[in-house]
Amino acid sequence: MLSLTELERAVRVLEPRLVGRRIQEIAQPDAERVALTAYGGGVEGAGRVHLLLSCNPDAGRLSLLSRPPRRPASPLRFAQWLKAHISGARIEGLRLLGEDRVVALALSGPAGNARLVLQLLARRSNLYALDAEDCIVAALRPLAATRPELALGAPWRAPESGPPRRGADRFEAVADAEFPAAIEEHYEAQEAADADADLRRRIDRSLSREERRVARKLEKLEAELAKSREAEELARHGELLKGALSRVKRGVAEVTVRDDASGEDVKIALDPARSPSENLDDLFRRYKKSLRRLAKGGAQHDSVSDAQRELAAFRARFAAAADDEALRVFAETEEVRSLLARHAPRVAEPRGSRPGRSAEVQLGKHRVARRLVPRRYATEGGLEIWVGRSDAANDFLTTRLARGKDLFFHLDGAPGSHVVLRTEGRDDPPSDAVLDACELAVHYSKARNATRADVHLVPIRNVKKPKGAKPGLVTVHGGRTVHLRRAEARLKRVLAARIED
């Protein structure tokens, strides 16, 4: 990142280019950079400038771009907040705060005064949006990962660490006019190299994980095939038992039969609880089952073996992609994109970076992580219906939030979100509330377009989470079934009665 000496120079050079201009466009290409396009007459002339504010822990900087960066398909949250609050704002000033690598961009606009504070402190680097009272209203990176002593809605405070060493100006030979662009050229090349190195690590990790997955699957299939190859022995035992069936007495656990083809005596295990004919039927049943398993397992074994060979070819191609350009071409193939999506997906925005919202919500007596908070809807009788948002949220709702007399709803024959009617301890909740919950259970299921549905409801005490069960899976007993005839008006009303977090 920029040294203190370089940052001081960047502020001195950029301020006359920025003051007086208005923010026209805002782009957030990733979770660590924001670009502001400003237009109008600045101290040093008119035109547009593209100011980059980067809080990358290794490449944090203040610079100018030759053109705005490419935006993601959907605007990220920090950019959404900026667009809503500082679009059209006038740049009033740019200055260092104190003796650390902290820069403030002062703005005034229709929404009032605001400041963007860029803090370059290695792994604690961040970009904050402050209101007129200097309270933090948004942060580009999660506060918990950068400066946990700060909080959204609380005043921003300068870091308490001592001032850093000033450092050298690595761009001393560059004229002031070209200095902001030279900064960007330097770090753009560094970030490209870092991105290629990260891409190489992700591909290697994805290939390794897929190789291990395929190897485990192949090992399992080979074990199943070995077990299925007993089919021949089962057929032999069945034919021998069939010929000696009249001599076999009921209740014996084993019979010895002479095999005329080989001239040897063969021992055949029997179930004493079954008759000789039932034992014979069981042998042939197991024989047919082994044949089916053998046929199916053989086809799967061939398929997985082919996949293992393809992975070996991918590994060889990956090793051959020695330069960065060849690596990027290799990474764009459909097969590699699929591997990366499965084993090393890129997270577009870090968890907890949503501006203006805390990571937790107070829900009754519980302090709940926002990602686990259920959707909440109000019934006309004043009760609430809670709907899980994910498998993990379903588990949390059913096992932690719901109480003994609350009712659990689930759709027969189709997977869906967990739905709980909060009864407030009542044994007989209003029928309208029950029907509202049934509508939501169908709406948040795979059968949401059905005109009729059977919805099962049980007290939450009859809902159990089996040990080791996958997320979202529960077992229920008892209860009753509502044969629901869908009512569009009811669904619209209950959806409109959503309780915002």
N, C-alpha and C positions, 0 to 999 in steps of 0.2 A: 504494500500500500504506500501512499504518498508519505514522505517524511514531513515533519513539521515545517521545515524550511520550504519544501515544495508546495505544501498546502497554503502557507502564507503568500507565496508568490502567485498561486492560482487565484486566491481571493483578490489580490491586488490587480491582477490582469483582467479577471472576469467581471468585477463589480461595475466598471464603467460600460461594459458591453450589455449588462443586464438591467440595471436600474432604469425604470421608466417603461419597460416593456410589459406586455400583458400575456398571461398564460393562455395559449390557444389550444394546444393539444397535450395530452398526457398519455404516456405509454409505459407499461410495466412488463418488460419482456420475460422476467423471471422473478424469483423470490428475493433477489438481492439488488436489483437495479430499477431505477425509475428515470425516465427521460421526460423533460419538460420542454415543449416547443413554445418559445416566446416571440412575439412580434411587436412591431411599433418602433417608435423612435427612442433609442437609448442615448446615453451621453455620447457614445462614440458612433452614432449613425443609426439609420433605420434598417429594416430587414428582419429576417428570422434567424434565431439561434436555437440550437438543440442542446440544452444543458443536461448532462448526465450526472446523476447522484448514485454512487455505488457504495454499498456497505459490505461488499465481498470481504471476508476475513483476510484473504491473501492479496486482493487487488482493489481495495477500497480507494475511491478517488472522486475528484470533482473535475470534470473535463467537458469539452464540446465535441459533439458528433457532427459528421458531415451530413447525415440524414437521420431521421427517426428510426429506431430499431423496429424490427418486425414484432407485431403484437401477437399474443396467443389467441386462439379461436374464441375463448371466453375471457373477458377482462378479469384479472386477479383482484382480490378484495381491496388491497391497499389502493390500487388505481381507481377502483370504483368509488372509494371514499374521496380521493383527490378530485375526481371529475365532479362529484356532487358538491364539493365545498370550495375549491379554488379555481375552477374554470373561469377565465375572464379576470382573475385577480391581477393586480398591478404589483410588480416587483419593486419594493421600497428600499431594499438594501441587502448586502451580502457581507458578513463579517465573521471573524474568529471570535469564539467565546472563551475567554480566559487564556491560559497558556498551554492548552492541550489541543489535540487534533479534533476539534469540534467546530463546525461551521453552521451559522444560522442564516437562512434565506427568509427575509421579512416580506410579507405579502399583505395587501389590502384589497378587499373586493366586496361584492354584494352581500356575502355571508359574514362580513366583518374581518377583523385583522386575524392573521394566523402566521405561524412560523414553521418552516421545515428545518429540522436540526439534524445534520449529518454528523455522526460520531464515528470516528475511525480509530478503533481500539482493538485491532486484531480480531480475535474470536468474539469479542463483545461489541463489534461494530454494528450499528443500526441506523435507521432513518426514522425520525419521529415526526408526527404532525401534532403541533401544539395549537390550542385555541388562544383567544385574546388574553386569558388569565394564565397562559403558559402551562396549562394542564394537558396531559397526553391524551389525545383522542384516537390515535391510530399509530401503529408501529409496523414497519416493513418486515422485520424479523421478530419472532416471539420474544417477549420480554423475559420469560423464564429462562431462555437459553442465552441471553445477552447480559441483561442487568436485572436480576430477579428482585432487587430492592425497589424497583419502580413498578408502577401499576397504572392501568388504564383509568382515566378519570382523576388521577392524582397529579400534583405538580411535577414537572420534569426537574431533575437536579443534575448539576454537573458531576462527572465522575470524581470520586474522592482520591483516586490515585494521584501521585505526584506527576508533574509535567514530564513528558518523555524527552529523550535526547533530541536535539534539533535535527540531526542528520544532515546529509549532504544534498545538494541539488544535482541530481543525475542529468538534468536537462540544461545545465548551465550554458552550454554552447548554443542552445536554441533561442532565437529571438522571442521576445514577449508575444509578438503577433502570432507566432506559430506554436507557442508553448502549450495551450489547452489541447490543440489537435495532436501534438507530439505525445502528450500524456496518454491520450486515448489509443494512439497507434501502438505504443509500448504495451499497454495492458490488454489491448484486444488480442495481440499476438500471444501474450502469456495465457489469457483465458482460453484461446483456441487450443494451445498446447495442453493445458490442463483438462479441457473437455475431451480431447483425443485420448489422453491417458486414462481419464475416467471411463470413457467408452470402452477402451481395451480391457480395463479391469472388469467392467460389467459383463462384457461378452465372455471373458474367461470364466467368471464366476457362474454365469448362466450355463455355459457348456459343461462345467464341472458338475453342477447340480443335476443337469439333465442326464449326464453320463451315469451318475450314481443312481438316479431314479430308474433308468432303463436297465442297469445292471441288477438292481434289486428285483425288478419285475421279471427279468429273465431267470434269475435264480429261483424265484417263486414258481414260475411256470415249469421249470425243469423238475422241481420237487413234485408238483402236481402230476406231471407226465410220468415220473417214476412210479408214483402211486397208481396211476391209471393203467400201467402196463401189466397189472395183475389180472387184466381181463382174460388173457389166455389161460391162466391157471384156474380162474373161476369157471370158464367154459369146460375145462377138462374135468373139474370136480363135479360140475352139474351133470355131465354125461355119465360119469362113473356112478354117481348116486342114483341117477335115473335107472340104470341097469340093475342096481342092487336094492331098489326101493322096497321091494316086498320082503326083504330079509332084515330091514332096519326096524328096530323097536323104538317106540316112543319113549322119550325121557332120557335118551343117551346123549352125552356131550360130544361123542366122537365115534366115527365108524371107520374101519379099515377095509378098503376095496382093492381087489387085484386088478391092475391095469394090464390087460392081455397084450396091448401093443408094445409096452416096454418091458413087461415081465416083472414089474416091481409092485410092491404094496404101497398104496397111497392112503394117508390118513386125512380124513375130511372132518373139520370141526362143525358141530351142529349146535343149535339152540335147544336145550332140553325142554323148554317150555312150549316148543312148537312140534307139530306132527311131522313125520318124515316128508310128506308132500309139501307142507308149508316151508320146510327147510329147503326143499328142492326149488320151489318158486322163488325163495329169497336169493338163492345162488344165481339163478338166471336173471333176477332183477338187478342184482349187483353187477352182473356181467354186462348187461345192457347199459347201465349207468356208467360203468368204466369205459365202455366203447364210446359213448357220447362225449365223456370228458376227454378222452384221448383225441377224438376228432377235433373238438373245439380247442383244446390246449395245443394241438399240433399247429393249427392255423394261427393261433395267437403267438406261438413260439416263433414261427416263421416271420410274422409281422414285426415282433420286437427285435428279432435278430437283424432284420433289414434296417430298423431304426438305429440299432447299434452301429451298423456299418455306415449309415448316413452320418451319424455323429462323428465317427472317426474321419470321414471325408471333410466334414465341417471343421474339425480340429486342424486337419492338414491345411485347409484353405486359410484358416485363421492365422496359423503360423507363417504362411506365405505372405500375408498382408503386412509386409515389413514397414512400409511408409504410411503416413497418415491418410493420404488420399485413397490408397488401396483399402485401408481399414474402413473408411467411411462408405466406400462403394460396397464392401462386404456387409457392413451393418445395415444397409438399405435393402438387402434381400428379404423376401417375405419370411423365409425360415428363421433368419436371425432376429427379425423384428418380433416374431412370435415367441422365440426363446426369451428375449429381453422382457417382453410384456409379462411372461409367466414367472420368471425367476428374478428379474432385477428391474422392476418398473420404476420409472422416474417420477418422483413426486413433484407436481407442479408448484405446490405451495405448502409450506410447512404448517403442521397442525398448530393451532393456537394463534395464527397470524391474522385472524379476522378482526378488523378494526372495531373498536367500540364495544366489544363483547368479551366478557370474562370467560375463562376456560371452564368454569363451574357455575352451576345454578342451584339456588336454594329451593328445594321441592319438599314442602312440609318440614319434617324433621331431618330430612336427608340433604347433604351437600353432594350434588350429583354432577359428574363430568358431563359437559354439554353434549358430547357425542352419544351419551346414554339416556339423555332426557327424552321421554316419550312425547309424541304428538298428543295434545290435550284438546278435548272438545267438551262443551257444556251442553247438558240436556235442558229441556224446558223446565224440568222439575228441580234444577239446581245441582244435580249430580254431575260428575265428570267421567268421561271415557278416555282412557289412556291407550295409545297405540304404539307399539315398539317400532323403531326405525331401522333396525338391523338385527342380525342374529344375536350379537352381544347385547344390544339394547333389549331384545326380547327376553333374554335370560335375566337381565337385571330387573326388568319390570316384573316378571313373574316370581322371581325368587327373593327379591329385596324390597321392592316398592309396594307391591300389593299386600293387603291384609286379609285375615281369616274369612270375613263375610263378603269380600269383593268377589265378583263373578268373572270367570275366565271364559272367553268365547273363541271358538275355532271352527273353521269350515270343514265339513266332512268331504273328503275326497280331493282336496286341493290345498297346497301349502300356502301360507300367508303370515302376516304379522300377528303377534300376540295382541289381543284386545282385552282390556280389563275395564269393567264398570265399577267405579268406586261407589260402594253402597253406603258409606258412612255408618257402617254397623247395622244397617237395616236388613231384616230377613225377607222383606217383600218390597223390593224396589219397584217403582212405577213401570207398567208394561210398556209405555212409550219409551222410557229410557232403555229397556231391554231391546226393543226393536231398533232404536238408534244404534246401539252397540252391534246388533246383528248386521245392520247395513254397513257399518264400518268394517266389520270382519270380512264381509264379502268384497267391499271396495278395495281393501288392502290385501287382496289375495290374487292367485293366478286365475280365479274365475270371476274377476270383477265385472265382466260383461254379461254374466248369467242373469236371466230374468227370474229364476227361482233357485233357491239354494237351501240346504239343510245345515243349520248352524247349531253346534252343540255348545251348551253352557254348563259349567260346573262351578261350585265354590272354589276359590283359589286354594283352599286347604286340601283339595282333592287333586291338585296338580303337583307332580313330582319331577325333579330333574334327576334322571338316572346317573349314577356315578360313571364318569368317563364318556358320557354322551356328547355328541358333537354340539356346537353352539346352536341354540334355538330349538333343540329337540327336548320335548317333555312328554310325560305320560299322564293320562287322566283316568279317573274312574268315577262312575256314578253320573249324576247330572241328568239333563233332559235335552231334547232336540226341538228347535223351533223350525218349522217348515216355512221359510221366509218367501213371501211374494214381494219382489223388489218394488220400491216406491221411490221414483226419481225425486219427487218433491221433498220427501223425508231426508234423502241423502243430501240434497242441496242445502236444506236447512241446517243439518248437523255439521256439514263441512263449513258452512258460513259461520258457525258458532265456535270456530277454533280459538283457543286461548293462546295468545302469543307468549313466547318465553320472556 
